[in-house]
């Protein structure tokens, strides 16, 4: 099921809505986008029985979800695209053998249907709709950059023409959300007897100018361990950190990070969660106890009010 919550009394989430998904459907991500003056919810999902995408578009109003587009046979995401870098609904075709196939393209909501738009140009080889974030040029600079989570889950940086510029040795994202494929996209193999291949869908990487100085930061999860603990159909990490990084002309430089977060980080966002006029770093976390069929999951949301007035030493570079 998909749930809607309201942040209440400064320290708790109150459920205000629920939408039941078909039993064989696994949500991959949930994103909010605008079309005209209306706000919609894109639910990108994987159908376990059909081994293909089965997405939906919803609206939330009056305490309930309303279905706008009931069945989309494509994966969906919302990303910021040049030249305006506004949130844009994008799609990509699903493929039973390798999860996704073909180009990433824009999508538009027209008359209760999702319509395919133009292909997105400038993406590097290996990019799919889930694994990249476009970083605008800093004020006074020229040229944007693309940050991408590679097949090996390292963070790779490209210029706007798709030329590879730098890559980390450490791994990032560490998602536990997966899509099953026959060959995958350089994915990890599941240890179960079916020899299925799981593609772990990278979690979102917000790109923000937190202190409004014209320089953009990439927010990304950093699993503390190199590999997660693999069970039959999911993996967990004991701890994680949220890193804020910026391009310094040679690579992505760490600006700041959170303290270690106990549990598996599931998602990260930068938003004003309590409507107080100040941005917050919001982190969704799962923790697990027990083994096998007795595993118990606890879910939580950690909110960090963002005060960047003490952050200094941002990279100054020329290219």
C-alpha positions in Angstrom: 0.0 0.0 0.0 0.9 3.6 -0.5 0.4 5.9 2.6 0.1 9.7 3.0 1.3 11.2 6.2 1.2 14.7 7.8 4.1 15.9 10.0 2.3 16.7 13.3 3.3 18.3 16.6 6.9 18.6 15.6 7.9 15.0 16.2 5.4 12.5 14.7 3.8 11.4 11.5 0.0 11.1 11.3 -1.5 8.9 8.6 -4.1 10.8 6.5 -4.5 8.5 3.5 -3.9 5.1 2.0 -4.0 3.6 -1.6 -3.9 -0.2 -2.0 -1.7 -1.5 -4.8 -2.3 -4.8 -6.6 -0.9 -7.8 -4.7 1.9 -8.6 -7.3 3.0 -5.0 -7.6 6.2 -3.7 -5.9 6.6 0.1 -5.7 10.1 1.2 -7.0 9.8 4.9 -6.2 7.1 7.5 -5.5 7.6 11.0 -6.9 5.5 14.2 -6.9 5.2 16.3 -10.1 3.1 19.2 -11.3 1.1 19.4 -14.6 -0.5 22.8 -15.1 -1.7 23.9 -11.7 -2.3 20.5 -10.4 0.0 18.2 -8.3 0.2 14.5 -9.0 1.9 11.5 -7.5 3.8 9.1 -9.9 4.1 5.6 -8.5 6.7 3.7 -10.5 6.2 -0.1 -9.8 7.3 -3.5 -10.9 4.9 -6.4 -11.5 6.4 -9.6 -10.2 4.1 -11.8 -12.2 4.5 -10.1 -15.5 8.2 -9.1 -14.9 7.5 -5.7 -16.3 6.7 -2.1 -15.3 3.2 -1.3 -14.0 3.1 2.3 -12.9 0.3 4.6 -11.9 -0.5 8.3 -11.6 -2.5 9.5 -8.6 -3.9 12.6 -7.0 -4.3 13.2 -3.3 -7.3 15.3 -2.3 -9.8 15.3 0.5 -7.9 12.7 2.5 -7.8 10.1 -0.2 -5.9 9.0 -3.3 -7.7 9.2 -6.7 -6.4 7.2 -9.6 -5.7 9.5 -12.7 -3.8 7.0 -14.9 -4.4 3.4 -13.7 -1.9 1.5 -15.7 1.4 2.7 -17.3 3.6 0.0 -18.8 6.7 2.1 -18.3 8.9 3.1 -15.3 8.5 6.7 -14.2 10.7 9.1 -12.3 10.9 12.9 -11.7 14.3 14.5 -12.4 15.6 18.1 -12.9 16.5 18.6 -16.5 18.4 21.5 -18.3 18.1 24.2 -19.2 15.6 25.3 -16.5 16.4 22.4 -14.1 12.8 22.2 -13.1 11.2 18.9 -11.9 10.3 16.9 -15.0 8.4 13.6 -15.4 10.4 11.1 -17.3 9.9 7.5 -18.4 11.7 4.5 -19.8 10.5 1.2 -21.3 10.8 -1.9 -19.2 12.6 -5.0 -20.4 12.1 -8.5 -19.0 15.8 -9.5 -19.6 17.6 -6.3 -18.6 15.1 -4.3 -16.5 15.0 -1.2 -18.7 15.6 -0.6 -22.4 15.8 2.3 -24.9 16.3 6.0 -24.2 15.0 8.0 -21.3 12.3 10.4 -22.5 10.0 13.1 -21.1 6.4 12.3 -20.4 3.3 14.6 -20.3 -0.1 14.2 -18.7 -2.8 14.9 -21.3 -6.5 14.0 -21.0 -6.0 11.4 -18.4 -3.2 9.7 -20.3 0.5 9.8 -20.1 2.0 10.8 -23.5 5.6 10.2 -24.5 7.7 13.3 -25.3 11.1 13.8 -26.7 14.2 11.8 -25.8 16.6 13.3 -23.2 19.9 14.2 -24.8 23.3 14.5 -23.2 23.0 11.5 -20.9 26.1 9.4 -20.5 26.4 5.8 -21.6 24.9 3.6 -18.9 22.4 6.2 -17.6 18.8 5.1 -17.0 15.9 7.0 -15.6 16.8 5.9 -12.0 20.5 6.5 -11.6 21.4 10.1 -12.5 21.1 13.6 -11.2 21.8 16.7 -13.3 23.9 19.4 -11.5 23.4 23.0 -12.8 26.5 25.1 -13.4 27.6 27.2 -10.4 26.9 30.9 -10.7 29.4 32.5 -13.0 30.5 29.1 -14.4 29.6 27.4 -17.7 28.6 23.8 -18.2 26.5 21.5 -16.1 27.5 18.1 -14.9 25.8 14.7 -14.6 26.3 12.6 -11.4 25.5 8.9 -12.0 25.5 5.8 -9.8 27.3 3.2 -11.8 26.7 -0.6 -12.1 29.3 -1.0 -9.3 27.4 1.7 -7.3 30.4 4.1 -7.4 29.6 7.8 -8.1 30.7 8.9 -11.6 30.7 12.5 -12.9 30.3 13.5 -16.5 30.2 16.8 -18.4 27.1 17.9 -20.2 28.3 16.1 -23.4 28.5 12.8 -21.6 32.3 12.8 -21.2 33.5 11.0 -18.1 35.4 13.3 -15.8 35.8 11.5 -12.5 34.7 8.6 -10.4 34.8 7.6 -6.7 36.4 4.5 -5.3 33.8 4.3 -2.6 30.2 3.1 -3.2 27.1 5.3 -2.7 23.3 4.9 -2.7 23.0 1.4 -1.2 19.4 1.0 -2.1 17.4 -2.1 -0.9 14.7 -1.6 -3.6 15.1 -3.9 -6.5 13.7 -5.0 -9.9 14.1 -8.6 -11.1 15.7 -9.2 -14.5 17.2 -12.1 -16.3 20.5 -10.3 -17.1 20.2 -7.1 -15.2 22.3 -3.9 -15.5 25.5 -5.0 -13.9 23.4 -6.0 -10.9 24.0 -8.2 -7.9 22.8 -11.8 -8.2 20.3 -13.0 -5.7 21.5 -16.0 -3.7 18.3 -17.9 -4.1 18.1 -21.1 -6.1 16.2 -19.5 -9.1 19.4 -17.6 -10.1 17.4 -14.4 -10.5 19.3 -11.2 -11.0 18.3 -8.2 -9.0 18.9 -4.6 -10.1 19.0 -2.4 -7.0 17.3 0.9 -8.0 19.5 3.9 -6.8 17.7 6.2 -4.4 17.2 9.8 -5.2 20.1 12.3 -5.2 18.7 15.8 -4.5 20.6 18.7 -6.1 20.2 21.9 -4.1 21.7 25.3 -3.4 21.2 25.2 0.3 22.7 28.5 1.2 21.7 30.3 -2.0 25.2 31.2 -2.9 24.9 30.1 -6.5 26.8 26.8 -5.9 25.0 23.5 -6.0 25.4 20.5 -3.7 24.6 16.9 -4.4 23.0 15.0 -1.5 23.6 11.3 -1.6 23.5 8.3 0.8 26.8 6.7 1.7 26.5 3.1 3.1 29.1 2.6 5.8 29.8 -1.0 4.7 31.0 -2.0 1.3 28.2 -4.6 0.7 24.9 -5.0 2.4 23.9 -8.2 4.2 22.1 -10.3 1.5 19.0 -12.2 2.3 16.9 -14.1 -0.3 15.3 -11.0 -1.8 16.7 -8.0 -0.1 19.8 -6.5 1.4 20.4 -4.4 4.5 23.1 -2.0 5.8 23.8 -1.6 9.5 24.6 2.1 9.1 24.7 5.0 6.7 25.7 8.6 6.3 24.2 11.4 4.2 26.9 13.3 2.3 26.7 16.7 0.7 29.2 16.9 -2.2 30.2 19.5 -4.8 32.2 19.5 -8.0 35.6 21.1 -7.5 37.0 20.9 -11.0 38.6 17.5 -10.4 36.0 15.5 -8.7 33.1 15.5 -6.2 34.4 17.0 -3.0 32.8 16.2 0.4 31.4 19.4 2.0 29.7 17.9 5.1 28.0 14.8 6.3 25.6 13.6 8.9 26.6 11.5 11.9 26.3 7.8 11.2 22.6 6.7 11.0 21.9 3.3 12.5 19.8 1.2 10.1 19.3 1.0 6.4 18.8 4.4 4.7 15.9 4.0 2.2 15.4 7.5 0.9 16.6 11.0 1.3 15.0 14.4 0.4 15.5 18.1 1.0 12.2 19.8 1.8 10.3 22.0 4.3 8.6 19.1 6.0 7.0 21.2 8.8 6.1 24.3 6.7 8.2 26.6 8.9 9.9 28.3 6.0 13.2 26.5 6.5 14.5 23.5 4.6 15.1 20.2 6.2 17.1 17.1 5.4 14.6 14.2 5.6 15.9 10.6 5.8 13.8 7.5 5.8 15.3 4.6 7.7 14.5 0.9 8.2 16.0 -1.2 10.9 15.8 -5.0 11.2 15.8 -7.5 14.0 15.7 -11.3 13.9 16.6 -13.7 11.2 14.7 -15.5 8.4 11.0 -15.6 8.7 11.2 -13.9 12.1 12.7 -10.6 10.7 10.9 -7.6 12.2 11.1 -4.2 10.5 11.0 -0.8 12.2 10.5 2.2 10.0 11.4 5.8 10.9 12.0 9.3 9.6 14.9 11.4 10.7 14.6 15.2 10.2 17.6 17.5 10.2 16.9 21.2 10.2 19.4 22.7 7.8 21.6 25.6 8.9 24.3 26.1 6.4 25.6 29.4 7.8 28.5 27.6 9.4 29.5 25.7 6.2 32.6 27.2 4.6 35.4 26.2 2.3 33.2 25.4 -0.8 35.4 24.6 -3.8 36.4 27.5 -6.0 37.5 26.3 -9.5 37.8 27.2 -13.1 37.6 25.0 -16.2 
